[in-house]
Amino acid sequence: MESNKLLIIDDKVENLKLMVSIFSEQMPQYRCYQCSNPINALQIAKEVVPDLIITDWDMPQFSGIELIDQFKADSLTQEIPIIMATGVMLTADHLKIALDAGAIDYIRKPIDAIELIARTRAALLITNYYKQIVKQKDQELTESSLYMVKSSEFINNFEQKIESISDAIDKDPQGAKKQLVLMKNDLRQRSKDESWQRFNLSFSKVHKDFERNLTAKYPNLTPTELKLSAFVRLGMLNKEIASILNLSVDSIKVSRSRLRKKLNIESGINLEVYLLGF
């Protein structure tokens, strides 16, 4: 259930009571904060950090436009979406002024309950989606940073091994050759693991319930079979899967056949189409 916070600013107490009552009756999950003095509005916004601000335009201390300017000038409040409410500034030019100042929408007075709820929900839908995008981007940045750290550690370790082999190549050529083979295998395995990790992160963001749903019905699937299931669900060719998993195409064909048997898929049913159901 949504639990968004709203800050409602209006110098007329009756308007505040009306909007709060509408939200209390129709959207009780919203937490409403009221402010009848725009001078105090910025401090309240900084304290509660609301998900949405609804402000009157025509107020005695200073206008809603001036208030928006203050919100946009402060790093703590500049990203909060703002809806302008007015019963006086109703022309297209007024609407443009409000939008140019930074408001994302416009509500006319006297307040209509249906319009208030609809515009509020639309604004919150946009801001919640924006927050999800920002969170996802932050997560991607964190993941990239971790990969950079791991890559740096791997490269440093690799350089030390190369130096060790250089020192030993004249004294023990056979031993140096064995070390080179091990390094080659390590590099190949790392490349395969890293490719899968990156794929799995991206896949999980788009199809986050796939693995959970599949393992709920087939708890005995191995990690390799889960990987193969993910690739097949995306419609990837055997050649493409083989390249990612560093296996032969024939091995992938055999693995697909075993997966079909393990999933107990009837003859004539396409494996990819079946997996789309998860």
Secondary structure, DSSP 8 states (H G I E B T S, - for coil): ----EEEEE-S-HHHHHHHHHHHHHH-TTSEEEEES-HHHHHHHHHHH--SEEEEES--SSS-HHHHHHHHHHSTTTTTS-EEEEESS--SHHHHHHHHHHT-SEEEESS--HHHHHHHHHHHHHHHHHHHHHHHHHHHHHHHHHHHHHHHHHHHHHHHHHHHHHHHHTTT-HHHHHHHHHHHHHHHHHHHHHHHHHHHHHHHHHHSTTHHHHHHHH-TT--HHHHHHHHHHHTT--HHHHHHHHT--HHHHHHHHHHHHHHHT--TT--HHHHHTT-
